[in-house]
Amino acid sequence: MSHKKILIRLSFFSTLLIIIFCWLFFIPNVSVENKKIDFFIKQKTSFDQILEDLEPHLKSKTSFRLASKIKKYNINIKAGRYIIENSMSNNQLINNLRVKNIPIKVIFNNIERIENLASNLSKQIEADSSNLINQFLSDEFLIKNGFNYQNLLSMFIPNSYEFFWNVSPADFQKRMHMEFLKFWNQKRLSRAKEINLTPVQVSILASIVKKESSVEKERPIIAGVYMNRLNKKIKLQADPTVIYSIKQKNKNFNKIIKRVLYKDLDIDSKYNTYKYLGLPPGPICMPDISSIEAVLNFKRHDYLYFVANPNKPGHHSFSRTLKEHNNYRRIYINWIKKIN
């Protein structure tokens, strides 16, 4: 074979290799609507499953498979949330799936029980609710950190947090405990000590205050009423705790209960503050930060009673004496009868 023919063949094969190389790694191979999408990879996902999930967004499944084998991505899969952008090459896509696990914002609030929290979280991160519950209620964690099933909800401070989508239940719980310790800084701990409450007790009372009023400006006043009753060793007689007791008794936390009846006041539950003196054994909901601050900085006054004010929706009428309270209560009951 002549030298010229050899050069021609070498040139042909070189060109072919360059074309194949570009096809495998640099030519756009991703097509997605709206320019980009979230792509989630679960723990222990196989490469074949990833191929199946990616197929609707790939122009060439074959080129991605070959490129993945050459770059050894097929044996180095990492769980997480990734952003796939339109017109990505295989090289860009594989590099993205290797190292660019994007955090998500995890948000939770208005939670009544640990079970509700686990259910809420399972819709935001990879872990399912049963694994989350098992981790949250592990004896080792509870004993080590001074919590129990009833008061554990007080550890979770409602806010917006950044997590990797594939965070493990154990790491999630560890982070939440760190956030709890961070929230309860020296200033808040000192204030809790001044009012003779522990952080958990503050959260329990704050959960009642939160349920009593959605008006933030009123919450320190309501907290003051309950602090007065606690200090005078008077039962709190908080309707939201009775509602929680009803739900607990009926094993139905989805039911909406708008009114407490006289018969409900006799429910034998440690959460029923009409029947038992002092704070219930745990929060009746996850208190928000404003409710916790309302307890820590409760308004000092002589009020011992309050009832909804029909002339000012969302607000309450406060009383120092039972006689005054009964007058306000009569106004409220008459209003209820009229609207019903």
N, C-alpha and C positions, 0 to 999 in steps of 0.2 A: 504494500500500500504506500502510495506516495506521501511525502511529507505534507503536501497541500491538503490531501484528503483527511489526514489525521487531524490537522488543525481545524478543518471544517467540522469534523465530527465532535471534536472537543468543544468547539464553539457552540455547536448545537446542544450538546448535553449540558454545558454550563448555563446556556440560556434557559433550557428546560428546568434545570435545578433552581434557578433564580425565580422562574415563574411559579414553580411548585412551592418554594419557600415563601414567596409573597402571598400566594393563595392560602397557605397554612397559617401565616402569622400576621400579615400586614393589610390584606384587603378587607374592607368592612364586611363583617359576617353577621351583625346583629341588626334586627329590624323590630323596633317596638313602637307602640303608639304613644302619643304624648311625650315623645323624646326620651323618657326614662321611666323605669318601673322599679319597685322593690322586689328583690328576689331572696327568699328565705331558704336556708339549708338547715335541716334538723340534724341533731346528733346522730351519728352512725348511718347517715344517708350514703347509699352506694353510688358509684359513678354512673351506673346504668340509670338509676333513678334521677340523677341530676340531668343526664342527657334527655330523659323523657320530659322532665319539667322545662328544660331549656328549648326543646325542639320547636315549639310554636314561635320562638323568637330568633331562631337561627336560619340563615339562608342555606347553609350547608352543615348538616349534622356530621357528615363524614370528616370534613376538614377540622371541625372542633375536636372530634374524637382523636384524630391523628396528632393534632397540636398538643392536646392534653397528655397523650402518652409520651411524646417527645420531651415535654416540660415536666413530666412525672406528676402532673396534677391529679391524674386518675388514682394515684395511691397516696395523695396528700390532701385529702378533702377536709375543709374546716367549716364547722357549723357557724351560722350567723345570719345577719341581714346585710344584703349587698345591693348596691344601686347598679342597674344595668342600663346603659345609655345607647341610644340609637346610633348605628354606624360604627360601633366598636369592632375592632379586629379581634381575632382569636387571642392574640397576644395580650391585648388590653383587657379582654374579658377574663382570661385566666389569671393575670396578675391581680385584677380586681378581686376575684374570688379567693385569692390566696391571702391577701393582707388587708383588705379594706372592709373589715367588719364594721358597719356603721351603727353607733349607739342609737337607741330610741328613747323617747320621753315616756316614762311611766308615771301615770297620774292616778291617784286614788283619793277619795273623800266620800262623805256620806255613807260610811260602812257601819253596819250594826254588829256583825260577828266575824270571827276569823274565817268561817266558812264562806261568807260573802266576799271577804277580801281575797281569798284564794281563787274564787270564781272570777272576780274582776281581773286579777293579775293574769290568770290563764288565758284571757282574751288579748293580753298585751305582750306576753313573753312566751317562750317555747314551752316551759314547764306546765304540766297539767295541774288541775286543782287538787287532786288527791295527793300527788307528790309534795305539793306546797304545804298542804295541811299536815301531812306526816312530819315534814321538816319543822314547821312552825311549832308543833306540839311535842317535839321530841323531849323526853324527860331530861336528857343530858343538857340540852340548851336551857330549858326552863329552870332547872335546879341551879345550874351554874350562874345564871344571870338574875335570879330572884323573881321570876315570873311564874304564873300558873295559867291554866286554861282560861279561867274567868277574867284575869286582868291583862292577859298578853296583848290585847288590842291597844292598850295604852302605850305600847312600845312604838307603834307606827304613827309617825307624825305626818299628817296629810300634806302633800306638796307635789311638786313635779321633780322627778329624779331621772338622771341619765343612766341607762343600763345597756349592756349588750343584750340583744334579743335572746341569745342562748345562755344567759346567766343561769347557773344552777340554783336550785332552791336554797341550798346551804349558803352560797355566796350572797344571795339576795337577803337572806335573814341576817347574815353577818353585817352587811352594809346598813340595813335598817337599824340594827342595834347601835352601830357607830353613829348614825344620824340622831338617834335617841340621846346618846351620851353628849353629842355635840349640841343638841338643842337645849339640854339641861345643863347649861353652863353655870359658872359659879354664881352669877347674878340671880338666875332663876332658882337655883338650889337654895341660896340664902333667903330669898323671898318666901319660898315654900316653907322653910324652917321657921320663919317669923310667924307664919299663920298656922303653924303646927300641923302641916300636912306633908306627906311624902309626894314625890313626883307622880306616883301611880294614883294616889288619892286625889291629887289636883286634877288629873285626867278624868277620873271617875266623876267628880263633881262637875267638871267642865262639860262632860257628855250630857249631863242633866240640863245644865244651863243652855247648851246648844239646842237641845230638843224643846226647851221652854220658849225660846225666842229666836227669831231670825233677824231681829233688830240689834245690830252690834252695840249701839249706844246704850241699850237697856240691859245688856248682859252683865255688866259690873254691878248694877243695882240688884238684879236677880241673884247673882252670886253672893251679894251682901246679905240678902234675906236668908239664904241657906247657911251661910257662915254664922249668922246670928242664931239660927235654930240649932246648929251643931254645937256651938259654944254654950247654949242654954240647955243642951241635952233634950231638945224637942224633936220629935220625929219630923223628917223632911217633908213627908206627905206630898211628894212630887208625882203628878199624874203620869209623866212619861215613863217613870219606873213601873207603874202599874200596867201601862200598855205593853212594856217589854215583858212583864210577868205573864200577861195574857198570851202573848205570842209564844213565849217559852212553854207555857202549859199546853197550848194547842199544837205546838210544834209546827207553827206556821208563821214565818217571819215575813211573808209576802203580803199578808192581809193588812189593809189600811184601816186603822182604828181611830176614829175622830173624837169619840167621847168615852169617858170613863163612867161606868155605872156604879151605884152603891154596892151592888153584889161583888163587883170586881175588887173592891177594897179589902176583901177577906181572903183573897188568893194567898195561899201559903207558899210564898217564894221569898228568898233572901233579897230579891230585887225589889220587892214591894215595900216601899218606904212608908206606907201607911200602917204596915203591920210590924216592921222591924226598925229599931232605932239605929241611927247612924247611916253611913254610906253603904250602898250595895257592894257586893264582892268584886264587881268589875264594871267597866264602862258600859252604858247601854247603847253607845254608838261610838264611832271614832270622832273625838272632839277636834274641831279645827283650831288653828293657832289663836284666833281671836277669842275663842271661848276659854282656852287655857290662860291667856293673858287676863281675861276678865276675872277669873278666879284668883290669880296671883295678885291682881290689883283691884280687888273688889271694893265697891263703894261702901264706906262706913256710914251707917244710918241706924235707925231704930225699928225699921220695918221687919215684921215677922210673917206677913201674908201678902199675897198678890193674886189677882184674877184678871182674866182678859177684859180689856176695855172696849166695849162695843162701839163707843163713840170715836175711837181712834184705832182702827183695825191694825193688828200686828203688835199693838202696845198693851200695857197692863196698868191696872190701878193698884197701888201699894198701900198697905195699912199697917198701923202699929198695934191696933187692938182687934180682937175678934169681932167686937160689935161693929167697928168700922168696916172690917172685911166682909161681914155678912150683908151689910148694906150694898156694898159694891157687887157682891155675889148675886144678890137679889136682882139688881139691875141687869146683870149679865144673863141670868136665867130667864127673865122676862123677855129679853131680846131674843134669846134662843127660841122661846115658845112662839114669838111673833113670826120669825122667819121659817119656822117649821109648820 
